[in-house]
Amino acid sequence: MAKKGTKATRKFAASGQLTKKIQARRKHQQIQRKINQSKSARSKGRERPPVDVKDGEGEDESEKEIKSSKKSLKGMSVDDFLGAGFMEEDQDDEEPDDEGSGTEDEDDDADVDMDDDDDASFASVDELDDEGAAHMLELSKLAEKDPEFYKYLQEHDRDLLEFDVDGGDDDVEDADDDVGEPDASQLPILTESILRTWQRSLLETRSLRALRKLLVAFRSAVFMNEEDKVLAWTIDSPAVYDKLVKTTLRYTPVILEHHVPYKTLPNGRFKAPTQTQKLKTLQKLIVSFFHNVIHIITQLSDPELLKMAVTESTKILPYVIGSRKTVKLYLKACLDMWSTVDDSVRIATIRAIHRLASAPDESILDLVLKNTYQTLLKSSKNTTAHSLPSITFMKNSASEIFSLNHQAAYQHAFRFIRQLAIHLRNSMKLKTKESYKQVYNWQFVHAVDFWSLVLARACQVQGSTDDVKNEDMRPLIYPLVQIATGAIKLISHPRSYPFHLHVVRSLIHLTKHTHTYIPLAPHLLPIFTATLAHTKSKASTLRPLDLETTLRVPQQYLHTYVYAESLAHEAAFLTAEWLSVRAVHGSIAFPELVVPIVASLRRSLKVAHNRPKVSAAVKALVERVEESARWTSQHRAGVTFAPGKTDAVGLWEADLELDDAPLIKYIRVLRKTREKQRKLIEKARKGEGEVLEE
């Protein structure tokens, strides 16, 4: 066996492959030694020692190595040779790789240390830089490949598109020599000329070396006001600071896309870039830059710059999606801005959250859904006229996130709706003041409204047919309705009527979009009865009550004409809204369905006195409902099938056009009137000097 191994080893050595292997290894050692000497020379602040490698000496060393290796091959088995034991001495002589070489797993969050010196940690990135002239062609095709980035250069850095090609490399080298290593006592000052040099290098050759220097300077801008950070640059000009931040945010995604591209699927989801050696080397640099972006997002006050930071950071997500710590920090920063900052920035943040939820890892989607809902509940704890538009925007945008994946959303919706049911059950059992507060609060109201939005969007019926958009979330409609109606029944006191109206409004929205019949008349008619039954009103000079921002009416409003008028108009509008939806008005049994409603309203009108505006609103509603009942009766007069023929009934209801129904026309007029009043009140609240005309 030993002879066979020796013969195979000799045959491999005689083929010439061993010689090529050793020559390649010696050449790599010479290049690595030259790089290490250059780095050590720069770190000690002195000039590089010349490294003279003569061709003859290199060849002699290679030949000696070959001869010595051939002698050592004698008596070696095939297993020993394949184990590369004879190369251990060469490996021991090599210098260890830099810590930025990217050999660590990208999922290991311990690799991300924001306090490290980036200039030293990412020195290995320079070895990946390809300064070839072939990249010059990319600049000419920039308008076609990335028109958005090209348009940005035309508006802000047009001279970069017209730079001198021959002088570009010289400028880069001059900048390298001038900058050098930062001194702890006196840091170099970043100027616009140095920044422009990096820009030219990035545009001309997509230089990774220039990108590393740009990101190191960006880190100095991020932590320039913190004393415990070791920085590489001093930035004393606001213009340079602004230019540096914008350049880094705009250029970094373009350079990374050029060197390590990723795929975007037609459905908007993306796939992480392929794991290559270049990506592993760049991984720590990318994650460190992303942490710097997260940190600067919390410091910026300019809405435009903050919007750019959020928008451009989404283009880096495919490279950092493997780090769970980074994803959590970014999600937290986006959710904080989503609930607090300017509207234009909030739109950018919800797009960033939407893109984060589109990651291929399903666990990230679960993280996004959970934290988005919790942030919404925290923001809706106190609702005022100023915060209500913001909360409404948050509910609408969050419902879009929950519509990305209905199977994943079902798990979270089931869990959180179950929590609402537990709160309601505890309140019904204990029946104490504290237990009632678990239900009668703004968070419970907004939670019911939010899940109504989610289910309405997920189970939306297309047109007038029964073609449901998605059936995964539909089983949750029934428990949500049971919870909502149970909360209405919990307290029937007139002071709680605003809470009832909030819940009814959510259920009407759910009915409208899912074509699910929800009997809301038993919850609306008591409001009319209580409002019209009191013939005497307390004299009051209280201002009109805004029911949209009221959860529980103050005691002084009870039995006043101001409160009665607000309740009557709001209840009449919601009743008309509910009766006009297709699930109710489109039913072939609509004339029979409204009989008890009309009878109850007419009975209440008989006892109403000295309240002309309240009675007028209820009378107008009754008249329109009766007209619509007669309109439906006329359309069904020619039917030839019996009520038991459900298939024929469904076809008749699907073909019925409701645009000309009297109640539909009436509700349109009410909506326009309420919208006009809302705009006038909003202008008055903002102090725009709007004059209210009668």
C-alpha positions as CSV (number, residue, x, y, z in Angstrom):
1,M,0.0,0.0,0.0
2,A,2.9,2.3,0.8
3,K,4.5,1.7,-2.6
4,K,1.2,2.6,-4.4
5,G,1.0,5.8,-2.5
6,T,4.5,6.7,-3.3
7,K,4.0,6.0,-7.0
8,A,0.9,8.1,-7.2
9,T,2.6,10.9,-5.4
10,R,5.6,10.8,-7.8
11,K,3.2,10.7,-10.8
12,F,1.4,13.9,-9.5
13,A,4.7,15.7,-9.0
14,A,6.0,14.7,-12.4
15,S,2.9,16.0,-14.1
16,G,3.9,19.6,-13.3
17,Q,0.9,20.4,-11.2
18,L,2.9,20.6,-8.0
19,T,5.2,23.1,-9.6
20,K,2.4,25.4,-10.6
21,K,0.8,25.1,-7.1
22,I,4.1,26.1,-5.4
23,Q,4.7,29.0,-7.8
24,A,1.3,30.4,-7.2
25,R,1.7,30.1,-3.5
26,R,5.0,31.9,-3.5
27,K,3.6,34.7,-5.7
28,H,0.7,35.1,-3.3
29,Q,3.1,35.3,-0.3
30,Q,5.1,38.0,-2.0
31,I,2.1,40.1,-2.7
32,Q,0.7,39.6,0.8
33,R,4.1,40.5,2.4
34,K,4.2,43.7,0.3
35,I,0.7,44.7,1.5
36,N,1.4,44.0,5.1
37,Q,4.6,46.0,5.0
38,S,2.7,48.9,3.5
39,K,0.1,48.8,6.2
40,S,2.6,48.6,9.0
41,A,4.5,51.6,7.5
42,R,1.4,53.7,7.4
43,S,0.4,52.8,10.9
44,K,3.8,53.8,12.3
45,G,3.6,57.2,10.4
46,R,6.7,56.6,8.2
47,E,7.3,56.0,4.6
48,R,6.8,52.6,3.0
49,P,9.9,50.5,2.9
50,P,10.8,49.4,-0.6
51,V,10.1,45.8,-1.3
52,D,12.4,44.6,-4.1
53,V,11.5,41.2,-5.5
54,K,13.8,40.2,-8.2
55,D,12.6,37.8,-10.8
56,G,15.7,35.7,-10.6
57,E,15.6,35.4,-6.9
58,G,11.9,34.4,-7.0
59,E,12.6,31.8,-9.6
60,D,15.5,30.4,-7.6
61,E,13.4,30.2,-4.5
62,S,10.7,28.5,-6.4
63,E,13.1,25.9,-7.9
64,K,14.6,25.2,-4.5
65,E,11.1,24.8,-3.1
66,I,10.2,22.4,-5.8
67,K,13.3,20.3,-5.2
68,S,12.9,20.2,-1.5
69,S,9.2,19.3,-1.9
70,K,10.0,16.5,-4.3
71,K,12.5,15.0,-1.8
72,S,9.9,15.3,1.0
73,L,7.3,13.4,-1.1
74,K,9.2,10.2,-0.9
75,G,7.6,7.8,1.5
76,M,4.4,9.9,1.7
77,S,1.0,8.2,1.2
78,V,-1.9,9.5,-0.9
79,D,-3.9,10.3,2.2
80,D,-1.0,12.3,3.6
81,F,-0.6,14.2,0.3
82,L,-4.3,15.0,0.0
83,G,-4.2,16.2,3.6
84,A,-1.7,18.9,2.5
85,G,0.5,18.2,5.5
86,F,3.6,19.2,3.7
87,M,2.2,22.7,3.2
88,E,1.7,23.5,6.9
89,E,5.0,25.2,7.1
90,D,4.1,27.6,4.3
91,Q,0.8,28.4,6.0
92,D,2.5,29.1,9.3
93,D,4.6,31.7,7.6
94,E,1.6,33.6,6.2
95,E,0.2,36.6,8.0
96,P,-3.3,36.3,9.4
97,D,-6.2,37.9,7.5
98,D,-7.6,41.2,8.6
99,E,-10.7,41.1,10.7
100,G,-12.7,42.7,8.0
101,S,-12.1,39.9,5.5
102,G,-15.6,38.7,6.1
103,T,-15.0,35.1,7.1
104,E,-17.3,35.5,10.1
105,D,-21.0,34.5,9.7
106,E,-23.1,37.4,8.8
107,D,-25.8,36.2,11.2
108,D,-23.5,36.7,14.2
109,D,-24.4,40.0,15.7
110,A,-21.3,40.1,17.8
111,D,-19.4,41.0,14.6
112,V,-21.1,44.4,14.6
113,D,-19.1,46.7,16.9
114,M,-19.9,50.4,16.3
115,D,-17.0,51.5,18.5
116,D,-14.3,49.9,16.3
117,D,-12.0,52.0,14.2
118,D,-13.6,51.6,10.8
119,D,-10.5,52.8,8.9
120,A,-8.4,49.9,10.3
121,S,-11.2,47.3,10.4
122,F,-12.1,47.6,6.8
123,A,-8.7,47.9,5.2
124,S,-9.1,44.6,3.4
125,V,-11.9,46.2,1.3
126,D,-9.1,48.0,-0.6
127,E,-7.9,44.6,-1.9
128,L,-11.2,44.1,-3.7
129,D,-11.0,47.4,-5.6
130,D,-10.7,47.1,-9.3
131,E,-9.5,50.4,-10.8
132,G,-9.7,49.1,-14.4
133,A,-10.7,51.4,-17.2
134,A,-13.6,49.0,-18.2
135,H,-15.7,50.6,-15.5
136,M,-15.7,53.9,-17.5
137,L,-18.4,52.5,-19.7
138,E,-20.8,52.3,-16.7
139,L,-20.9,56.0,-16.4
140,S,-22.1,56.5,-19.9
141,K,-24.9,53.9,-19.3
142,L,-25.9,55.5,-15.9
143,A,-28.9,57.3,-17.4
144,E,-30.3,54.0,-18.6
145,K,-29.5,51.8,-15.6
146,D,-30.3,54.1,-12.8
147,P,-32.2,57.2,-14.1
148,E,-33.1,58.3,-10.5
149,F,-29.5,58.5,-9.5
150,Y,-28.5,60.1,-12.8
151,K,-31.2,62.8,-12.3
152,Y,-29.9,63.5,-8.8
153,L,-26.4,64.0,-10.2
154,Q,-27.7,66.4,-12.8
155,E,-29.5,68.5,-10.2
156,H,-26.8,68.5,-7.5
157,D,-23.4,67.4,-9.0
158,R,-23.6,68.0,-12.7
159,D,-19.8,68.8,-12.8
160,L,-19.1,65.2,-11.7
161,L,-20.6,64.0,-15.0
162,E,-18.2,66.2,-16.9
163,F,-15.0,65.5,-15.0
164,D,-11.5,65.1,-16.6
165,V,-10.9,61.4,-17.1
166,D,-7.2,61.7,-17.3
167,G,-6.9,63.6,-14.1
168,G,-9.2,61.4,-12.0
169,D,-6.7,58.8,-10.8
170,D,-4.1,61.5,-9.9
171,D,-6.7,63.3,-7.7
172,V,-7.5,60.1,-5.9
173,E,-3.8,59.3,-5.2
174,D,-3.2,62.9,-4.1
175,A,-6.1,62.7,-1.7
176,D,-4.8,59.4,-0.3
177,D,-1.4,61.0,0.4
178,D,-2.8,64.1,2.0
179,V,-5.2,62.4,4.3
180,G,-3.1,59.7,5.9
181,E,-3.9,58.3,9.3
182,P,-5.9,60.5,11.7
183,D,-4.0,61.7,14.8
184,A,-5.8,61.6,18.1
185,S,-4.7,65.1,19.0
186,Q,-5.3,66.8,15.7
187,L,-7.7,65.3,13.1
188,P,-7.6,66.3,9.5
189,I,-10.4,68.6,8.3
190,L,-12.7,67.2,5.6
191,T,-13.0,69.7,2.7
192,E,-15.3,69.8,-0.2
193,S,-12.4,69.1,-2.6
194,I,-11.5,65.8,-0.9
195,L,-15.2,64.8,-0.9
196,R,-15.4,65.6,-4.6
197,T,-12.3,63.5,-5.2
198,W,-14.1,60.5,-3.7
199,Q,-17.2,61.2,-5.7
200,R,-15.2,61.2,-9.0
201,S,-13.6,58.0,-8.0
202,L,-16.9,56.4,-7.2
203,L,-18.4,57.5,-10.5
204,E,-15.4,56.7,-12.6
205,T,-14.4,53.3,-11.4
206,R,-17.0,52.3,-8.7
207,S,-14.0,52.3,-6.3
208,L,-14.4,50.3,-3.1
209,R,-11.4,52.1,-1.7
210,A,-13.2,55.4,-2.2
211,L,-16.4,54.0,-0.7
212,R,-14.5,52.9,2.4
213,K,-13.1,56.3,2.9
214,L,-16.5,57.9,2.3
215,L,-18.1,55.6,4.9
216,V,-15.3,56.3,7.5
217,A,-15.9,60.0,7.0
218,F,-19.7,59.4,7.3
219,R,-19.1,57.8,10.6
220,S,-17.2,60.8,11.8
221,A,-20.2,63.0,10.8
222,V,-22.6,60.7,12.6
223,F,-20.7,60.7,15.9
224,M,-19.1,64.2,15.7
225,N,-20.9,65.4,18.8
226,E,-20.1,62.4,21.0
227,E,-16.9,62.4,23.1
228,D,-16.4,58.7,23.6
229,K,-16.0,57.9,19.9
230,V,-12.7,57.7,18.0
231,L,-13.2,59.6,14.8
232,A,-11.0,60.0,11.6
233,W,-12.1,63.4,10.4
234,T,-13.1,66.9,11.6
235,I,-16.1,68.5,9.9
236,D,-16.3,72.2,10.6
237,S,-18.6,73.3,7.7
238,P,-22.4,72.7,7.6
239,A,-22.2,72.6,3.8
240,V,-19.6,69.9,3.9
241,Y,-21.6,68.0,6.5
242,D,-24.7,68.2,4.4
243,K,-22.8,67.2,1.2
244,L,-21.2,64.3,3.0
245,V,-24.4,62.8,4.3
246,K,-26.3,63.2,1.0
247,T,-23.3,61.8,-1.0
248,T,-23.0,58.7,1.3
249,L,-26.7,58.0,1.3
250,R,-27.0,58.4,-2.5
251,Y,-23.8,56.7,-3.7
252,T,-23.5,53.7,-1.3
253,P,-26.5,51.7,-2.7
254,V,-25.3,52.3,-6.2
255,I,-21.7,51.1,-5.5
256,L,-23.0,48.0,-3.6
257,E,-25.5,47.2,-6.4
258,H,-22.6,47.3,-8.9
259,H,-20.3,44.9,-7.0
260,V,-22.8,42.6,-5.2
261,P,-26.2,42.9,-6.9
262,Y,-29.4,41.3,-5.6
263,K,-32.6,40.3,-7.3
264,T,-36.0,42.0,-7.0
265,L,-38.9,39.7,-7.7
266,P,-42.0,40.9,-9.7
267,N,-44.2,40.8,-6.6
268,G,-42.0,43.4,-4.8
269,R,-40.1,40.9,-2.7
270,F,-36.4,40.7,-2.9
271,K,-33.7,38.0,-2.6
272,A,-30.5,38.5,-0.7
273,P,-27.4,38.7,-2.8
274,T,-25.4,35.5,-3.4
275,Q,-22.8,34.7,-0.8
276,T,-19.5,35.4,-2.4
277,Q,-16.1,36.1,-1.1
278,K,-16.5,39.8,-2.0
279,L,-19.8,40.0,-0.1
280,K,-18.2,38.4,2.9
281,T,-15.4,40.9,2.8
282,L,-17.8,43.8,2.5
283,Q,-20.3,42.5,5.1
284,K,-18.9,44.1,8.1
285,L,-18.5,47.4,6.3
286,I,-22.1,47.4,5.1
287,V,-23.5,46.5,8.5
288,S,-21.4,49.2,10.2
289,F,-22.6,51.8,7.7
290,F,-26.2,50.7,8.3
291,H,-25.9,51.1,12.0
292,N,-24.5,54.6,11.4
293,V,-27.6,55.4,9.3
294,I,-29.9,54.2,12.1
295,H,-28.0,56.4,14.5
296,I,-28.1,59.5,12.4
297,I,-31.9,59.0,11.7
298,T,-32.5,59.6,15.4
299,Q,-30.5,62.9,15.2
300,L,-31.7,64.5,12.0
301,S,-34.3,67.3,12.2
302,D,-34.5,68.3,8.6
303,P,-37.5,66.5,7.1
304,E,-36.0,66.4,3.6
305,L,-32.7,64.9,4.8
306,L,-34.5,62.5,7.1
307,K,-36.8,61.4,4.3
308,M,-33.7,60.8,2.1
309,A,-32.0,58.8,4.8
310,V,-35.0,56.5,5.3
311,T,-35.6,56.1,1.5
312,E,-32.0,55.3,0.7
313,S,-31.6,53.0,3.7
314,T,-34.2,50.6,2.3
315,K,-31.9,49.9,-0.7
316,I,-29.3,48.4,1.8
317,L,-31.8,46.1,3.5
318,P,-31.0,43.0,1.3
319,Y,-27.4,43.1,2.5
320,V,-28.2,43.3,6.3
321,I,-31.3,41.1,6.4
322,G,-29.3,38.3,7.9
323,S,-28.5,40.2,11.1
324,R,-31.4,40.0,13.4
325,K,-30.0,42.6,15.7
326,T,-29.7,45.1,12.9
327,V,-33.2,44.4,11.7
328,K,-34.6,45.0,15.1
329,L,-32.8,48.3,15.5
330,Y,-33.9,49.5,12.1
331,L,-37.5,48.5,12.7
332,K,-37.6,50.3,16.0
333,A,-36.2,53.5,14.5
334,C,-38.8,53.3,11.6
335,L,-41.7,52.7,14.0
336,D,-40.7,55.6,16.2
337,M,-40.7,57.9,13.2
338,W,-43.9,56.4,11.9
339,S,-45.7,57.5,15.0
340,T,-44.2,60.9,15.6
341,V,-42.6,62.7,12.6
342,D,-43.8,64.8,9.7
343,D,-46.3,63.2,7.2
344,S,-43.9,63.1,4.3
345,V,-41.3,61.3,6.4
346,R,-44.0,58.9,7.8
347,I,-44.9,57.9,4.2
348,A,-41.2,57.1,3.6
349,T,-41.0,55.1,6.9
350,I,-44.1,53.0,6.1
351,R,-42.5,52.2,2.7
352,A,-39.4,51.1,4.6
353,I,-41.4,48.9,6.9
354,H,-43.3,47.5,3.9
355,R,-40.0,46.6,2.3
356,L,-38.7,45.1,5.5
357,A,-41.8,42.9,5.7
358,S,-41.1,41.8,2.1
359,A,-37.9,40.0,3.2
360,P,-37.6,36.3,2.3
361,D,-37.3,35.4,5.9
362,E,-40.9,34.8,7.3
363,S,-39.7,35.5,10.9
364,I,-38.9,39.1,10.0
365,L,-42.5,39.5,8.8
366,D,-43.8,38.2,12.1
367,L,-41.5,40.7,13.9
368,V,-42.8,43.5,11.8
369,L,-46.5,42.6,12.3
370,K,-46.2,42.3,16.0
371,N,-44.2,45.5,16.6
372,T,-46.3,47.5,14.2
373,Y,-49.5,46.6,16.1
374,Q,-48.0,47.3,19.5
375,T,-46.7,50.7,18.3
376,L,-50.1,51.6,17.0
377,L,-51.7,50.8,20.4
378,K,-49.1,52.9,22.3
379,S,-49.8,55.8,20.0
380,S,-53.6,55.6,20.3
381,K,-53.7,55.7,24.1
382,N,-54.7,59.4,24.1
383,T,-56.8,60.7,21.2
384,T,-57.4,64.4,20.6
385,A,-58.4,66.5,17.6
386,H,-54.7,67.0,16.8
387,S,-53.6,63.3,17.1
388,L,-56.7,61.7,15.5
389,P,-55.5,62.3,11.8
390,S,-52.1,60.7,12.8
391,I,-53.7,57.7,14.4
392,T,-56.0,57.3,11.3
393,F,-53.0,57.3,9.0
394,M,-51.3,54.7,11.2
395,K,-54.3,52.4,11.1
396,N,-54.6,52.6,7.4
397,S,-50.9,52.1,6.7
398,A,-50.6,49.2,9.2
399,S,-53.6,47.4,7.6
400,E,-51.6,47.4,4.4
401,I,-48.7,45.7,6.1
402,F,-51.1,43.0,7.5
403,S,-52.4,42.5,3.9
404,L,-49.0,41.3,2.6
405,N,-49.4,37.8,3.8
406,H,-52.8,36.7,5.1
407,Q,-51.6,33.4,6.5
408,A,-49.0,35.1,8.7
409,A,-51.5,38.0,9.5
410,Y,-54.1,35.4,10.6
411,Q,-51.9,34.2,13.5
412,H,-51.4,37.6,14.9
413,A,-55.0,38.8,14.3
414,F,-56.3,35.7,16.1
415,R,-54.0,36.3,19.0
416,F,-54.8,40.0,19.5
417,I,-58.5,39.6,18.9
418,R,-58.5,36.9,21.6
419,Q,-56.8,39.5,23.9
420,L,-59.8,41.8,23.3
421,A,-62.2,39.0,24.1
422,I,-60.3,38.3,27.4
423,H,-60.6,42.0,28.5
424,L,-64.3,42.0,27.7
425,R,-64.9,38.7,29.6
426,N,-63.1,40.0,32.7
427,S,-65.2,43.2,32.6
428,M,-68.4,41.3,32.3
429,K,-67.5,39.0,35.2
430,L,-66.1,41.6,37.6
431,K,-68.4,44.5,36.8
432,T,-66.2,47.0,38.6
433,K,-65.1,50.5,37.7
434,E,-61.5,49.3,37.0
435,S,-62.7,46.3,35.0
436,Y,-64.8,48.6,32.8
437,K,-61.8,50.7,32.0
438,Q,-60.2,47.7,30.3
439,V,-62.9,48.0,27.6
440,Y,-64.0,51.7,27.7
441,N,-60.7,53.2,26.6
442,W,-59.3,54.6,23.3
443,Q,-56.9,51.6,22.8
444,F,-59.8,49.2,22.8
445,V,-61.8,51.4,20.3
446,H,-58.9,51.8,18.0
447,A,-58.1,48.1,18.2
448,V,-61.6,47.1,17.1
449,D,-61.5,49.7,14.3
450,F,-58.0,48.5,13.2
451,W,-59.1,44.9,12.9
452,S,-62.2,46.0,11.1
453,L,-59.9,47.7,8.6
454,V,-57.7,44.6,8.3
455,L,-60.6,42.2,7.8
456,A,-62.3,44.6,5.4
457,R,-59.2,44.8,3.3
458,A,-58.4,41.1,3.4
459,C,-62.0,39.8,2.8
460,Q,-63.1,42.5,0.5
461,V,-65.9,41.5,-2.0
462,Q,-65.2,42.4,-5.6
463,G,-68.1,44.5,-7.0
464,S,-71.6,43.3,-6.4
465,T,-70.9,39.6,-6.7
466,D,-69.8,37.2,-3.9
467,D,-66.3,36.9,-5.3
468,V,-64.3,37.2,-2.1
469,K,-60.7,38.5,-2.4
470,N,-59.3,36.2,0.3
471,E,-60.9,33.6,2.6
472,D,-58.0,33.1,5.0
473,M,-59.1,35.9,7.3
474,R,-62.8,35.5,7.0
475,P,-63.3,33.2,10.0
476,L,-62.2,36.1,12.2
477,I,-65.2,38.4,11.3
478,Y,-67.6,36.6,13.6
479,P,-65.5,36.8,16.8
480,L,-64.7,40.4,16.2
481,V,-68.4,41.3,15.7
482,Q,-69.2,39.4,18.9
483,I,-66.6,41.3,20.8
484,A,-67.7,44.7,19.4
485,T,-71.4,44.2,20.1
486,G,-70.6,42.8,23.6
487,A,-68.6,45.9,24.4
488,I,-71.7,48.0,23.4
489,K,-73.9,46.0,25.7
490,L,-71.5,46.3,28.6
491,I,-72.7,49.8,29.7
492,S,-75.9,51.3,28.3
493,H,-75.6,54.6,30.1
494,P,-76.2,57.8,27.9
495,R,-72.7,59.0,28.8
496,S,-71.3,56.0,26.9
497,Y,-73.1,56.6,23.7
498,P,-70.0,58.1,22.0
499,F,-68.2,54.8,22.6
500,H,-71.2,52.9,21.1
501,L,-71.1,55.1,18.0
502,H,-67.3,54.5,17.5
503,V,-67.8,50.8,17.6
504,V,-70.8,50.9,15.3
505,R,-68.8,53.0,12.8
506,S,-66.2,50.3,12.6
507,L,-68.7,47.6,12.1
508,I,-70.4,49.5,9.3
509,H,-67.1,49.7,7.5
510,L,-66.7,45.9,7.9
511,T,-70.2,45.3,6.6
512,K,-69.6,47.6,3.6
513,H,-66.5,45.8,2.3
514,T,-67.2,42.2,3.2
515,H,-71.0,42.1,2.4
516,T,-71.5,40.6,5.8
517,Y,-74.9,41.4,7.3
518,I,-74.4,42.7,10.9
519,P,-77.6,43.6,12.8
520,L,-76.8,47.1,14.1
521,A,-80.4,48.4,14.5
522,P,-80.6,47.1,18.2
523,H,-77.6,49.3,19.0
524,L,-78.7,52.5,17.2
525,L,-82.4,52.7,18.1
526,P,-81.8,53.1,21.9
527,I,-79.8,56.2,21.1
528,F,-82.8,57.8,19.2
529,T,-85.2,56.7,22.0
530,A,-83.0,58.3,24.7
531,T,-82.5,61.4,22.7
532,L,-86.1,62.1,21.8
533,A,-87.7,60.9,25.0
534,H,-86.5,63.8,27.2
535,T,-89.0,66.6,26.6
536,K,-87.2,69.0,28.9
537,S,-83.6,70.1,28.3
538,K,-81.3,71.7,30.8
539,A,-80.3,75.2,30.1
540,S,-76.7,75.2,29.0
541,T,-74.1,77.4,27.3
542,L,-71.7,74.6,26.6
543,R,-69.9,74.5,23.3
544,P,-70.9,71.8,20.7
545,L,-69.5,68.4,21.4
546,D,-67.1,66.7,19.0
547,L,-68.1,63.1,19.1
548,E,-65.1,61.9,17.0
549,T,-62.7,62.8,19.9
550,T,-65.1,62.0,22.7
551,L,-65.2,58.6,24.4
552,R,-67.3,59.4,27.5
553,V,-69.4,62.5,27.8
554,P,-68.9,64.8,30.8
555,Q,-71.7,64.8,33.4
556,Q,-72.7,68.4,32.6
557,Y,-73.7,67.5,29.0
558,L,-76.4,65.0,30.1
559,H,-80.0,66.0,29.1
560,T,-78.8,69.2,27.3
561,Y,-79.9,70.2,23.9
562,V,-76.3,70.4,22.6
563,Y,-75.7,66.8,23.4
564,A,-79.1,65.6,22.1
565,E,-78.6,67.4,18.8
566,S,-75.1,66.0,18.3
567,L,-76.3,62.4,19.1
568,A,-79.3,62.6,16.8
569,H,-77.4,63.8,13.8
570,E,-74.6,61.3,14.3
571,A,-77.0,58.4,14.9
572,A,-79.1,59.4,11.9
573,F,-76.0,59.5,9.7
574,L,-74.7,56.1,10.9
575,T,-78.2,54.5,10.5
576,A,-78.4,55.8,6.9
577,E,-74.8,54.5,6.3
578,W,-75.7,51.1,7.6
579,L,-79.0,50.8,5.6
580,S,-77.3,52.0,2.4
581,V,-74.6,49.3,2.2
582,R,-75.2,46.5,-0.3
583,A,-75.5,43.8,2.4
584,V,-78.6,45.6,3.7
585,H,-80.1,47.7,1.0
586,G,-79.2,45.2,-1.7
587,S,-81.2,42.5,0.0
588,I,-84.5,41.5,-1.6
589,A,-86.1,41.6,1.9
590,F,-85.1,45.2,2.5
591,P,-88.8,46.5,2.8
592,E,-89.5,43.9,5.5
593,L,-86.2,44.5,7.2
594,V,-86.8,48.3,7.8
595,V,-90.4,47.9,9.2
596,P,-89.3,47.6,12.9
597,I,-86.8,50.4,12.4
598,V,-89.4,52.8,10.9
599,A,-91.9,51.9,13.5
600,S,-89.5,52.6,16.4
601,L,-88.4,55.9,15.0
602,R,-92.0,57.1,14.4
603,R,-92.9,56.1,18.0
604,S,-90.0,58.1,19.3
605,L,-91.0,61.2,17.2
606,K,-94.4,61.3,18.8
607,V,-93.0,62.0,22.2
608,A,-90.4,64.6,21.0
609,H,-91.2,68.2,21.8
610,N,-89.3,71.5,21.7
611,R,-86.4,69.9,19.7
612,P,-87.1,70.9,16.1
613,K,-83.6,70.2,14.7
614,V,-83.4,66.8,16.3
615,S,-86.9,65.9,15.1
616,A,-86.1,67.2,11.6
617,A,-83.0,64.9,11.3
618,V,-85.0,61.8,12.3
619,K,-88.0,62.7,10.1
620,A,-85.7,63.1,7.0
621,L,-84.2,59.7,7.7
622,V,-87.6,58.0,8.1
623,E,-88.9,59.5,4.8
624,R,-85.8,58.3,2.8
625,V,-86.0,54.8,4.3
626,E,-89.6,54.5,3.4
627,E,-88.9,55.7,-0.2
628,S,-86.1,53.2,-0.6
629,A,-88.4,50.4,0.7
630,R,-91.0,51.3,-2.0
631,W,-88.2,51.5,-4.6
632,T,-87.1,48.0,-3.7
633,S,-90.7,46.7,-3.8
634,Q,-91.1,48.1,-7.3
635,H,-88.0,46.3,-8.6
636,R,-89.0,43.0,-7.1
637,A,-92.6,43.1,-8.2
638,G,-91.8,41.1,-11.4
639,V,-90.0,38.2,-9.8
640,T,-91.3,34.7,-10.5
641,F,-89.3,32.7,-8.0
642,A,-90.1,31.9,-4.4
643,P,-88.1,33.2,-1.4
644,G,-86.7,29.7,-0.8
645,K,-84.8,29.7,-4.1
646,T,-81.6,31.1,-2.7
647,D,-79.7,30.8,-6.0
648,A,-82.2,32.9,-7.9
649,V,-82.4,35.4,-5.0
650,G,-78.6,35.8,-5.1
651,L,-78.6,36.4,-8.8
652,W,-81.4,39.1,-8.4
653,E,-79.5,40.8,-5.6
654,A,-76.2,40.8,-7.7
655,D,-78.0,42.4,-10.7
656,L,-79.7,45.1,-8.6
657,E,-78.2,48.6,-9.2
658,L,-78.5,50.8,-6.1
659,D,-77.2,54.1,-7.5
660,D,-80.7,55.4,-8.1
661,A,-82.1,54.4,-4.7
662,P,-83.4,57.3,-2.7
663,L,-81.5,56.4,0.4
664,I,-78.2,56.2,-1.6
665,K,-78.8,59.7,-2.9
666,Y,-79.6,60.9,0.6
667,I,-76.4,59.5,2.1
668,R,-74.3,61.1,-0.6
669,V,-75.7,64.5,0.3
670,L,-75.0,63.9,4.0
671,R,-71.4,62.8,3.2
672,K,-70.7,66.0,1.2
673,T,-72.2,68.2,3.9
674,R,-70.2,66.5,6.7
675,E,-67.0,66.7,4.7
676,K,-67.5,70.4,4.1
677,Q,-68.1,71.0,7.8
678,R,-65.0,69.0,8.7
679,K,-62.8,71.1,6.4
680,L,-64.1,74.3,7.8
681,I,-63.5,73.1,11.4
682,E,-60.0,71.9,10.5
683,K,-59.1,75.3,9.0
684,A,-60.5,77.1,12.1
685,R,-58.5,74.7,14.3
686,K,-55.3,75.5,12.4
687,G,-56.0,79.2,12.7
688,E,-56.0,79.9,9.0
689,G,-58.6,82.7,9.4
690,E,-61.4,81.0,7.5
691,V,-64.7,82.8,7.8
692,L,-67.6,80.5,8.4
693,E,-70.5,81.5,6.1
694,E,-74.1,80.7,6.9
